[in-house]
Amino acid sequence: MDDFDFIDTYQSARSGWSILWNVLTFLVFIAVIAVAGVFLLLFLNPNAGFNPFPPPTLPAVMEWPTATPTARLILPATWTPSPTSEPTLTHTPRPTATLPPSATPFTVVVPSITPAATPIPGGAPFAMAQGSPVAISSLAFHPDAGCEWMSVAGQVVDMSDAPISTGILIQLHGTLGGRSLNLTSLTGVAPQFGPSGYEIILADRPIASKGSLYLQMFDQAGIQLSDKVYFDTYAECNRNLIIIKFEQVR
């Protein structure tokens, strides 16, 4: 009877341990499934909030620009001019050669100025320069005129021999070849004789005369600037230009 009691007690104890191991086995199985599920979730979604070691944030992917179609440039239709008749050829005569103009001296014709009745105190400020007058050929200044020329010319300078071209009047009076002459020129009108050059044409050929012609200087107001300067003329072609230079003396 006592043996049966021991067997019953042993079987009861053994049955209790079996239940405990079964429960532990079940709990381990559940834990394995839970761990497997967590790993599966982390594998599927590494960025899950419960992941203690989330992967680093990847840099933004650079996007390449997408090509957009460009409309084709369609040129407008060009305007085509209507055909016109060609002009007919016309005969144009060839131009004739024209000789270049030569410098032509001129004489300024102004009303004669009556000299002052009384002489200038202390003498006139201008006088004929030393070495004047000189009779030369006009070919050096008027080569085209040849011998058909006669004139009186020169220039006016100040005390330092600088030209004075401010419009001083040079008057000529007298008779030549039976004609009475009253002519006037201005300083600066004949630059071939200098910046203050003047020239008065006397005739179209050389005519001899002896002290019948004279020059005299005046300013624009008619005030006398020099005494009368008499000179001779000659009938030779190589002395048909009389050069008279005036200079300031005071």
C-alpha positions in Angstrom: 0.0 0.0 0.0 2.9 2.3 0.8 4.5 1.6 -2.5 1.5 2.7 -4.4 1.4 5.9 -2.4 5.0 6.7 -3.4 4.3 6.0 -7.1 1.3 8.3 -7.0 3.4 11.0 -5.4 6.2 10.6 -8.0 3.8 10.8 -10.9 2.2 13.9 -9.5 5.5 15.6 -9.1 6.6 14.6 -12.6 3.4 15.9 -14.0 3.9 19.3 -12.4 7.4 19.7 -13.9 6.1 18.7 -17.4 3.5 21.5 -17.2 6.2 24.0 -16.2 8.5 23.0 -19.1 5.7 23.2 -21.5 4.9 26.7 -20.3 8.5 27.7 -20.6 8.8 26.2 -24.1 5.7 28.1 -25.2 7.1 31.3 -23.8 10.4 30.8 -25.6 8.5 30.0 -28.8 6.5 33.2 -28.4 9.7 35.2 -27.7 11.4 33.7 -30.8 8.4 34.6 -33.0 8.4 38.2 -31.5 12.1 38.6 -32.1 11.8 37.3 -35.6 8.9 39.7 -36.2 11.0 42.7 -34.9 13.9 41.7 -37.2 11.5 41.4 -40.1 10.0 44.8 -39.4 13.5 46.4 -39.1 14.5 44.7 -42.4 11.5 46.0 -44.2 11.6 49.5 -42.6 15.1 50.3 -41.2 13.9 53.9 -40.4 11.3 52.6 -37.9 11.1 54.6 -34.7 12.0 51.7 -32.4 15.2 50.9 -34.3 18.0 51.8 -31.9 20.5 52.0 -34.8 18.8 53.7 -37.7 20.7 54.0 -41.0 22.3 57.4 -41.9 20.3 59.8 -43.9 21.1 59.5 -47.6 22.0 62.8 -49.5 19.4 64.2 -51.8 19.5 62.8 -55.2 20.5 65.4 -57.9 17.9 65.8 -60.5 19.0 66.4 -64.0 17.0 69.0 -66.0 14.5 67.5 -68.3 14.7 68.5 -71.9 11.8 70.6 -73.2 11.0 70.8 -76.8 11.8 74.1 -78.6 9.5 75.4 -81.2 11.0 75.6 -84.6 11.7 79.0 -86.0 9.7 79.4 -89.2 10.9 82.3 -91.3 8.3 84.5 -92.9 8.0 84.4 -96.6 10.4 86.8 -98.3 9.1 89.6 -100.5 10.2 89.2 -104.1 10.2 92.4 -106.0 8.5 92.4 -109.3 10.9 92.5 -112.3 11.5 96.0 -113.7 12.7 96.9 -117.1 16.4 97.6 -117.3 17.3 101.3 -118.0 18.5 102.0 -121.5 22.1 103.2 -121.9 22.4 106.9 -122.6 25.5 108.6 -124.1 27.1 111.1 -121.7 29.7 113.4 -123.2 33.0 113.3 -121.4 33.8 116.3 -119.4 36.3 118.7 -120.8 39.5 119.5 -118.9 39.4 122.8 -117.1 42.5 124.6 -116.1 42.7 125.4 -112.4 42.1 129.1 -111.6 45.2 131.2 -110.9 45.5 133.7 -108.2 44.3 137.1 -109.4 45.2 140.2 -107.5 42.6 142.8 -107.0 42.4 146.4 -106.1 40.0 147.6 -103.5 38.1 150.6 -104.8 37.1 152.8 -101.9 36.4 156.5 -101.8 39.5 158.6 -101.7 40.5 159.9 -98.3 41.6 163.5 -98.1 44.8 163.8 -96.1 44.9 165.9 -93.0 45.7 169.6 -93.9 48.3 169.9 -91.1 51.3 167.6 -90.8 51.3 165.0 -88.0 53.1 166.3 -84.9 56.5 164.5 -84.6 56.2 163.1 -88.1 54.3 160.2 -89.6 54.5 156.8 -87.8 55.2 154.9 -91.0 57.8 155.5 -93.7 59.2 153.7 -96.8 61.7 151.1 -95.7 65.4 151.3 -96.6 66.0 149.6 -100.0 62.6 150.5 -101.5 61.5 151.0 -104.1 62.8 148.1 -106.2 61.7 147.3 -109.8 61.6 143.6 -110.6 59.9 141.2 -113.1 56.3 140.2 -112.2 56.9 136.6 -113.5 57.8 135.4 -110.0 54.3 136.4 -108.7 52.2 136.4 -111.9 53.8 133.9 -114.3 50.7 133.7 -116.5 50.5 137.4 -117.2 53.9 137.6 -119.0 54.6 141.2 -120.0 51.0 142.2 -120.0 51.2 143.4 -116.4 52.3 146.4 -114.3 51.7 146.9 -110.6 53.0 148.2 -107.3 53.1 145.9 -104.3 54.8 145.3 -100.9 54.0 144.9 -97.2 53.7 146.8 -94.0 55.7 145.9 -90.8 56.0 147.3 -87.3 59.2 148.4 -85.5 60.1 144.7 -84.8 59.6 143.8 -88.5 56.4 141.9 -87.7 53.7 142.1 -90.4 50.7 144.4 -89.7 47.6 143.0 -91.4 44.8 144.9 -89.6 43.4 146.6 -92.7 45.7 149.6 -93.2 44.7 151.5 -96.4 47.3 152.0 -99.1 46.2 154.8 -101.5 47.7 155.5 -104.9 47.3 158.8 -106.7 48.8 160.4 -109.8 48.9 160.1 -113.5 50.2 157.3 -115.8 50.2 157.3 -119.6 47.9 160.3 -119.6 45.4 158.7 -117.2 44.6 159.9 -113.7 44.8 157.1 -111.1 43.1 157.0 -107.7 43.3 153.5 -106.4 43.2 151.9 -102.9 44.4 148.5 -101.5 44.4 146.9 -98.0 47.2 145.2 -96.1 46.7 141.5 -96.1 44.9 141.2 -99.4 48.1 140.0 -101.3 49.6 137.2 -99.1 52.1 136.3 -101.8 54.1 139.4 -100.7 53.8 138.5 -97.0 51.0 138.3 -94.3 50.5 142.1 -94.6 51.0 142.2 -98.4 49.2 144.6 -100.7 49.1 145.2 -104.5 47.7 147.8 -106.8 47.4 147.1 -110.5 48.6 150.0 -112.6 48.2 148.9 -116.2 48.1 145.9 -118.5 51.6 146.7 -119.9 54.8 148.3 -118.7 54.6 152.2 -119.0 57.4 154.5 -118.0 56.8 157.4 -115.7 58.9 159.7 -113.6 57.7 160.7 -110.2 54.1 161.1 -111.3 52.7 158.4 -108.9 52.8 158.2 -105.1 51.6 156.0 -102.3 50.3 157.1 -98.9 49.0 155.1 -95.9 45.8 155.8 -93.9 43.9 154.0 -91.1 40.3 153.0 -91.3 39.3 156.4 -89.8 41.1 158.3 -92.5 44.0 159.4 -90.3 47.2 159.8 -92.2 49.9 157.3 -91.3 52.7 158.1 -93.7 53.9 160.9 -96.0 53.6 160.7 -99.8 56.0 158.2 -101.2 56.8 159.0 -104.9 58.2 156.3 -107.3 59.0 155.7 -110.9 57.8 153.1 -113.4 59.5 151.5 -116.4 58.6 150.3 -119.8 60.7 147.1 -119.6 59.1 143.8 -118.9 61.7 142.8 -116.4 60.9 145.9 -114.3 57.1 145.9 -114.5 56.6 145.2 -110.7 57.5 147.9 -108.2 58.1 146.7 -104.6 57.7 149.3 -101.8 57.9 148.2 -98.2 56.5 150.4 -95.4 57.8 150.1 -91.8 56.8 151.7 -88.5 59.3 154.3 -87.3 57.6 155.4 -84.1 
